[in-house]
Amino acid sequence: MTKLSDFPITKKWPARFPDRIQLYSLPTPNGVKASIMLEETGLAYEPHLVSFDTNDQMSPEFLSLNPNNKIPALIDPKGPGGEPLALFESGAILWYLAERTGRFLPEDAAARMHTLQWLMWQVGGLGPMVGQLGFFHKFAGKEYEDKRPRDRYVAETRRLLGVLDKHLEGREWMLGQDYTIADIAIFPWVRNLIGFYEAGELVQFDQFRQVKRVLDIFVARPAVARGLEIPARG
């Protein structure tokens, strides 16, 4: 039977609590999806900081768990059949944790598929577009004289915010009254857009009143507030 200690990543990040879920992450929009979900569900877990400053994500130990060198990744020592389960990709992690706990993913077949639909929408659309906008607006891309790449991502981000804003009309959350993994996936990226990326004015965020309304109630949740700071930066 495979044990947690059999995973090479535990050599670089030893587990103090080997019976708990081991989370390898950083408090970025993708990273906090996992920590927020873990906080919301109350599952016992142990967070480990993967520092980009020291290229931890490129270490052989991390790559042994996620060959795509992205956070978050986790190992559940009590996975299906009692065997440890290693996972990467934030969307897959949210889905797995929802299945494991029976929470934040509706049992009704149609509502379930609609939740997964919006999860995929974030993974394939909102996250990549906002990330590219952040590069061209705040990081190295801001030095480019040609503003067409930045403007391309501004326009697409605005389009996606418009889709989101219209969908949220008359709904408390993405699935109506039910808070789901779709919300946990989407709103850390919206928060990063206007916070860390400082692009609120650039995308005219104030126009998207429904998005702002739901973002406000999202960040006010105690589990969200905790998850946004996990793992703690050194």
C-alpha positions, 0 to 999 in steps of 0.5 A: 500500500502506498504511503504519504512518505513514498511521495518525493515531494514530502522530502522537500516539504515534510508532513508534520501531520501525515494523516491530513491533506497536504496542500502545496500552494501559494496565495494566488487566485488559483492557489486560494481556490484550494485553500478556500475550499478546504476552509469551507469544508472543514477538512483537516489539511496541512499547507506548504508554501511553494515559493516562486521567488526561489523557483520551488515550482521547478524543483524535482520534488514539486515536479514529481507531483505536478509535472506542469509546475503550477500551483496548487497541488495536493495529496489526500492520504485518505483518497478513494479506497483508502489509498493516497491520491495526488492531484493538480489543477485547481478545477480538478481539486475543487471538483474532487473536494466537492465530491469527497465532502458532498458539499458545494456541488449540487446533487440535482443533475442539471444544477450539478452540470451547470455548476461544472459549466461555470467552473470550466468557464473560469478555468478556460476563460476568465482566469487566462484572460485576467492573467494575461491582462495582469502581465500586460498592465502591471508586469513586464508587458507594461513596458511594451510600446505597442498597446494592442496586446494589452487592449486585446485582453482588456476587451476580452476581460470586459466581455467576460465580466459582462457575461458574468454580470448578466448571469448574476442578475436576480441571483445571489450566487452563480447557481442562485441561492446555492454557493458552489465551487463555481463561486469559489473558482470565479471570484478570487480572479475577480478580486485579483483583477481589481486588487493585485493587478490594479486594473479596475479602472482599466476595465471600468469595473464599476459598470459591473454592479452585479459582479461587484455585489457578489464579490463583496459577499464572497470576500465577507465569508469567514472561510474565504477571508482565511483561505485568501491568506493560506499558505502564509507567505514567509 
